[in-house]
Amino acid sequence: MPGEVGEISAETVKAWLMRYQSIERTIDIQIERFEALETRLQSVSSPQLDGMPHGSPTRDRTGALLAQKEEIEIQIRDTIEAQTNRRHEIEKYVDHLQKADEKATILMRYIDGERWTDVSMMLFGSQKDFVDREDSYMRRVMKLHGRALQNLAEIMKEDCPADILQDCLTDNQIDTEGEVR
């Protein structure tokens, strides 16, 4: 029965691999937030030294921004660590694939984040007839990808710890856009 613990399909593996790209996007967003906070901290107005009594809203605002910046910095570090761990898990299973083109397809698409046209170009661009038969080579890449996913599913069925298996099945709830369903 689909979704049953212990069952890993090519689609489950694909969703698990796509989670790496989702983590990458999360890091990018966190860095954007961090940089925006740094900009806001640099633009915090200086205190007015006119001799008149004032409250200290600038200091409170600066302290709040500094605390928020520190929180985001910790989140970035934690997310990068999660991404590194996921990459190591992916590479461990991909290393078990027998065919170099299958390995390359998975790594280029999911770890490097390459577009399908770029994957095709990197794998087959040196072929003399690549330009004339680009569509044919793209179909070949899609077939390589499908076989690689099926082979990874078989490898993971045999050698997947329970926590990663549960992670795979949970990640299958992610749609093709990397968004949680």
ZAVO-29456 format. One line per field, with one value per residue (C-alpha): residue number from 0; residue in three letters; x, y, z. Coordinates in Angstrom, 2 decimals. Each point is the difference from the previous one (the first is absolute). Layout:
N
k c(NUM;...)
r c(ALA;...)
u c(X;...)
v c(Y;...)
w c(Z;...)
end
This chain:
181
k c(0;1;2;3;4;5;6;7;8;9;10;11;12;13;14;15;16;17;18;19;20;21;22;23;24;25;26;27;28;29;30;31;32;33;34;35;36;37;38;39;40;41;42;43;44;45;46;47;48;49;50;51;52;53;54;55;56;57;58;59;60;61;62;63;64;65;66;67;68;69;70;71;72;73;74;75;76;77;78;79;80;81;82;83;84;85;86;87;88;89;90;91;92;93;94;95;96;97;98;99;100;101;102;103;104;105;106;107;108;109;110;111;112;113;114;115;116;117;118;119;120;121;122;123;124;125;126;127;128;129;130;131;132;133;134;135;136;137;138;139;140;141;142;143;144;145;146;147;148;149;150;151;152;153;154;155;156;157;158;159;160;161;162;163;164;165;166;167;168;169;170;171;172;173;174;175;176;177;178;179;180)
r c(MET;PRO;GLY;GLU;VAL;GLY;GLU;ILE;SER;ALA;GLU;THR;VAL;LYS;ALA;TRP;LEU;MET;ARG;TYR;GLN;SER;ILE;GLU;ARG;THR;ILE;ASP;ILE;GLN;ILE;GLU;ARG;PHE;GLU;ALA;LEU;GLU;THR;ARG;LEU;GLN;SER;VAL;SER;SER;PRO;GLN;LEU;ASP;GLY;MET;PRO;HIS;GLY;SER;PRO;THR;ARG;ASP;ARG;THR;GLY;ALA;LEU;LEU;ALA;GLN;LYS;GLU;GLU;ILE;GLU;ILE;GLN;ILE;ARG;ASP;THR;ILE;GLU;ALA;GLN;THR;ASN;ARG;ARG;HIS;GLU;ILE;GLU;LYS;TYR;VAL;ASP;HIS;LEU;GLN;LYS;ALA;ASP;GLU;LYS;ALA;THR;ILE;LEU;MET;ARG;TYR;ILE;ASP;GLY;GLU;ARG;TRP;THR;ASP;VAL;SER;MET;MET;LEU;PHE;GLY;SER;GLN;LYS;ASP;PHE;VAL;ASP;ARG;GLU;ASP;SER;TYR;MET;ARG;ARG;VAL;MET;LYS;LEU;HIS;GLY;ARG;ALA;LEU;GLN;ASN;LEU;ALA;GLU;ILE;MET;LYS;GLU;ASP;CYS;PRO;ALA;ASP;ILE;LEU;GLN;ASP;CYS;LEU;THR;ASP;ASN;GLN;ILE;ASP;THR;GLU;GLY;GLU;VAL;ARG)
u c(0.00;1.52;1.23;0.54;3.22;2.63;-1.22;2.26;-1.01;1.73;-2.43;0.86;3.70;-0.65;-1.86;2.80;2.58;-2.08;0.05;3.69;-0.94;-2.68;2.63;2.21;-2.86;-0.61;3.65;-0.20;-3.07;1.60;3.10;-2.19;-1.73;3.37;1.34;-3.18;0.41;3.63;-1.13;-2.66;2.56;2.30;-2.82;-1.12;0.04;2.65;-1.08;-0.89;2.40;-2.07;-0.06;-3.71;-1.26;-1.04;-1.04;2.31;-2.02;3.13;1.82;-3.06;-0.39;3.70;-0.09;-3.03;1.63;3.24;-1.92;-1.91;3.25;1.58;-3.04;0.14;3.75;-0.61;-2.79;2.33;2.70;-2.50;-1.52;3.43;0.83;-3.27;0.79;3.52;-1.38;-2.59;2.67;2.16;-3.01;-0.78;3.62;0.23;-2.89;0.96;3.47;-1.70;-1.36;1.89;-0.18;1.96;-2.65;-2.70;2.19;0.78;-3.66;-1.12;2.86;-0.27;-3.77;-0.51;3.29;1.20;-3.53;0.59;-2.83;-0.76;1.38;3.28;0.17;-0.51;2.67;2.51;-0.57;-0.31;1.09;3.26;-1.85;0.39;-3.74;-1.10;-1.39;-1.94;-1.33;-0.36;-3.55;1.19;2.74;-2.50;-2.20;3.09;0.68;-3.61;0.37;3.30;-1.69;-2.90;2.31;2.20;-3.04;-1.14;3.49;0.31;-3.36;1.27;3.27;-1.82;-2.49;2.92;2.16;-2.09;-0.03;-3.44;0.47;1.00;-2.77;-2.55;1.56;-0.40;-3.63;-0.68;1.79;-2.32;-2.59;1.94;-1.35;2.04;0.42;1.70;-3.01;-1.60;-3.39)
v c(0.00;3.41;2.11;-3.07;0.15;-2.05;0.82;2.23;0.82;2.05;2.84;-0.21;0.22;2.94;1.89;-0.77;1.35;3.09;0.79;0.87;2.75;1.20;0.28;1.97;2.44;0.35;0.94;2.59;1.57;0.02;1.72;2.63;0.66;0.21;2.51;2.09;0.13;1.06;2.82;1.07;-0.07;2.27;2.47;0.22;3.70;1.43;1.49;3.67;1.96;3.15;0.01;-0.70;-3.13;-2.79;-3.59;-2.63;-1.57;-0.24;-2.14;-2.24;-0.33;-0.74;-2.64;-1.68;0.01;-1.41;-2.79;-0.80;0.03;-2.45;-2.32;-0.03;-0.64;-3.07;-1.16;0.34;-2.06;-2.70;-0.11;-0.23;-2.88;-1.76;0.59;-1.40;-3.09;-0.50;0.38;-2.64;-2.35;0.54;-0.50;-3.18;-1.58;1.43;-1.53;-3.43;0.63;-2.06;2.33;3.26;1.78;-0.87;1.34;3.16;0.58;-0.19;2.11;2.69;0.28;-0.22;1.04;2.54;1.17;-0.11;0.35;-3.04;1.69;0.61;-3.60;-1.18;2.37;-1.09;-3.69;0.00;3.44;-1.41;-2.34;1.08;-0.21;1.66;3.16;-1.95;-2.57;2.09;-1.26;-3.59;0.63;1.69;-3.12;-2.05;2.15;-0.49;-3.76;0.08;2.01;-2.45;-3.02;1.76;0.70;-3.62;-1.27;2.37;-1.23;-3.59;0.92;1.90;-2.84;-2.22;2.47;2.83;0.65;0.45;3.76;0.69;-2.30;1.97;3.21;-1.35;-0.84;3.35;1.81;-1.72;2.52;2.68;0.78;0.62;3.68;-0.88;1.21;-2.07;-1.38)
w c(0.00;-0.95;2.90;2.16;2.02;-1.77;-3.50;-2.02;-3.55;-2.66;0.79;3.69;-0.83;-2.33;2.72;2.48;-2.48;-0.69;3.71;-0.41;-2.44;2.38;2.74;-2.42;-0.63;3.73;0.50;-2.79;1.60;3.45;-1.40;-1.69;3.32;1.76;-2.54;0.24;3.79;-0.37;-2.28;2.49;2.81;-1.99;-0.57;3.63;0.75;2.30;3.29;0.02;2.16;0.39;3.79;0.17;1.80;-2.34;0.44;-1.43;-2.83;-2.16;2.57;0.43;-3.76;-0.44;2.74;-1.57;-3.43;1.42;1.76;-3.19;-2.00;2.45;-0.22;-3.80;0.10;2.20;-2.34;-3.00;1.73;0.98;-3.48;-1.65;2.32;-0.95;-3.67;0.39;1.74;-2.76;-2.70;1.71;0.21;-3.69;-1.06;2.07;-1.90;-3.39;0.39;-0.11;-3.50;-2.56;-2.99;-0.09;-2.09;2.55;2.82;-1.95;-0.87;3.63;1.34;-2.68;0.29;3.75;1.64;-2.58;-0.85;-3.76;-2.50;-2.16;-3.11;1.81;1.23;-3.58;-1.28;2.66;-0.66;-3.76;-1.27;-1.35;-2.37;-3.64;-0.63;3.25;-1.62;-2.64;2.49;3.14;0.63;-0.28;2.54;2.32;-0.12;0.75;3.08;1.16;-0.37;1.89;2.73;0.25;0.18;2.56;2.21;-0.28;0.79;2.96;1.30;-0.17;1.72;2.72;0.58;0.92;1.89;1.38;3.78;1.52;0.64;-3.61;-1.23;2.00;-1.34;-3.56;0.56;1.68;-2.83;-2.47;1.20;-1.91;-3.45;-3.12;0.82;3.30;1.98;2.72;-1.00)
end
